[in-house]
Amino acid sequence: MLDTQARPLADRQVASAGYANILVHVEPGLPASHRTEVAAGLARDFDAHLIGVGAEALDAAYMADPYAGLLMTEWIVAAQEQVAGRLTAAEEAFRRDAAGVDLEWRTMQGFPSAALVQASRAADLIVVGAVTKDASNYRTANAAEVVMASGRPVLVTPEAGRHLRAANVVVAWKETREARRALADAMPFLLRAENVIVQAVCAVDEVESAAFQVNDVVTSLRRRGIAARPGVTTTRNEDVVKELYRIADLNEADLIVAGAYGHSRLAEWAFGGVTNDLLHRPERFVLTSH
């Protein structure tokens, strides 16, 4: 029986469980401005320090130009000046979009994903955009690479996302280490939420065990004073993400918490269908951990 009563918000000691340092990748352009607004809003909500990171690498494809000598030198100088100009524009946009927040700007030469992973030692939460097909790894941080390599929770922002309320949150439950890690990393959001749905989406023959698992999780969350409730629905494997979005729609949830499932394959990461869809085509904010 799930009869544990959620304690009032004032009794939850939210501040002690918040994110004290938030990291966001910034490049010139509207998507980055929206992402910075999200990160700045979270910094205000959690009274956190916000670190903006601007990073860009020179495109190695142009380095293989058959011309050598002075021409190549001139090209490198011109390319470096262009990168410096874009990073200056990114910093100006960051300071504008995050005005009024305790902020810090860092510029790094190199691939943005690697720069964020390197800077993650100073962060409790990383905010990045979704992975897009036409994005250049020389200019854009890859959310998949960041979540798998940083050891930090990563908040993936949808393209049109500018404000994250997280009053209603869906936790995508699966009996795995990654799901447990994501649940723990999302605790600052869950403690502030008005409604948390721990949702298992499974096959018909897994309903009984899934119900036992989510009830266990809900009971644990309620002991922390979190207004949580269980949910179990069935669908085909290829429709799990659609089902999560349906549950989010029904509960007016703008945040989905999910573990990131993947493994390294040579120099790339291979992901399962659910993780791939949430990182590449998020329709909601997604907080994920590995």
C-alpha positions, 0 to 999 in steps of 0.5 A: 500500500502506498499511503505515505503522505508527502511533506509540505515543500517548506519541510523538504530542505530543498536548498541543501539538495540543489545544483550549486554549479550549472554549466552551459554550452554557448555558441552564436545563434538563437538556439544557444540564446534559448538554452542560456535563458533556460540555464539562467532560469535554473541558476536563479531557481537554485541560487547557483553559479552559472558557467558559460563555455564557448569552444570551437575547433578549426575544421581539419578538412581545410587543413589538407589543402594541397597548397602549402607555405604562406597560403596555408599560414594565411588561411590558419590565421584567418580561420583563427580570427573567425573562431575568435570572433564567433567566441566573442559574439557567444560571450556577449550573447551569454552575458546578455541572456544570463544578466543578473545571474552569478556567472562566469565565462570560459573560452576553450580552443577545441571540440565543444563536447570535449571542452564541456567534459573537461569543464564538468569537474566544476559543475553539478548539471550540464545544459546542452542542446539536442543532437541535430543531423546538420550540426558540426562537431567543431562548433556544437556540443554533442549531448550524447558524447557529453552525457557518456563521458562527463559523469554528470547529469545532462539536461537536453533542451528541445529546440523551442524550449526557453522556460523549464518549470518542472512542476510536473515530472515524468521519471522513465523507470527501468530496472537498470543502473542508469535509471537509478543514477538518473533518478538520484541526479534529478533529485533537486528537480523532484524535491521541487516538483508538485507531481512526479510520475514514476512511469514504467513502459514495458511488455505485457508479461513484465507488468507485474514486476514493473509495478512492484519496481515503480511502487518501490521507487514511489515509496522511497520518494514519498519518504523524502517528501516528494509527491510521487505516484506510480504508472505502468503501461504497455507498448511495443519497444519501438513506441516507448518514447511515444508513450512517455510523451503521451504520459507527459502530455496527460500530466502537463509535464515538461521534464522527462528523467531517463537513464542514458543507455549506450556503449562505446564502439571504437571512437563512437557511441552506440545507443539504444532506440529510446536514448537515441530518440530522447537525445536527438529528437526531444519534445520535452526537456530531458534530464539524463545520466549514464 
